[in-house]
Amino acid sequence: MATKLQPLNDRVIVKRVEAESKTAGGIILPDSAKEKPQEGIIMAIGEGRLNKNGDRSPLQVKTKDRVIFSSYAGTEIKVDGQALLIMGEDDILAVVGK
């Protein structure tokens, strides 16, 4: 990422993993038939949610974690021609391989 993005509070920036282009049976799928993957790699994290007493709660995820998120999670943006998602930590359902 040439442009530096720093998410705020408990937000994270996620890059979706590529969708499968072939089915298990070997059929090649066109882009219009591919489902958007609900899995991605965390590119950047915020500082954490601000508590009532003024302290920050650390996030449970870190950069380079592979995560699964809900279908309609986040806001899609394009930075330097790359599609990214900005979402809250609450939208992340699981970390893969942790």
JOCOR-V710267 format. One record per pair of residues at least 24 apart in sequence whose C-alpha atoms are under 7 Angstrom apart, sorted by sequence separation. I is the first residue (numbers start at 0). J is the second residue. D is the distance in Angstrom with one decimal. If there is no record, write none. Layout:
i	j	d
I	J	D
I	J	D
This chain:
i	j	d
15	39	4.0
40	64	5.7
41	65	6.6
67	91	6.1
68	92	5.1
14	39	5.3
15	40	6.4
40	65	4.6
66	91	6.8
67	92	5.6
13	39	5.9
14	40	5.3
39	65	5.6
40	66	6.2
67	93	5.2
13	40	5.5
14	41	6.4
39	66	5.5
66	93	5.7
67	94	6.4
13	41	4.4
14	42	6.7
38	66	5.6
39	67	6.6
66	94	4.4
12	41	5.8
13	42	5.5
38	67	4.4
65	94	5.8
66	95	5.6
11	41	6.8
12	42	5.5
37	67	5.6
38	68	6.3
64	94	6.7
65	95	5.4
12	43	5.2
37	68	5.5
11	43	5.8
12	44	6.4
37	69	6.5
11	44	4.4
37	70	6.1
10	44	6.2
11	45	6.1
10	45	5.4
9	45	5.4
6	43	7.0
8	45	5.0
9	46	6.6
5	43	6.7
6	44	5.9
7	45	4.8
8	46	5.2
9	47	4.5
6	45	4.7
7	46	6.7
8	47	4.6
9	48	5.0
5	45	6.5
8	48	4.9
8	49	7.0
9	58	6.8
14	82	6.9
15	83	7.0
14	83	4.9
13	83	5.8
14	84	6.4
12	83	6.7
13	84	5.1
12	84	5.6
13	85	6.4
12	85	4.6
11	85	5.8
12	86	6.6
10	85	6.7
11	86	5.5
10	86	5.4
11	87	6.1
2	79	7.0
10	87	4.2
11	88	6.5
9	87	5.8
10	88	5.8
9	88	5.7
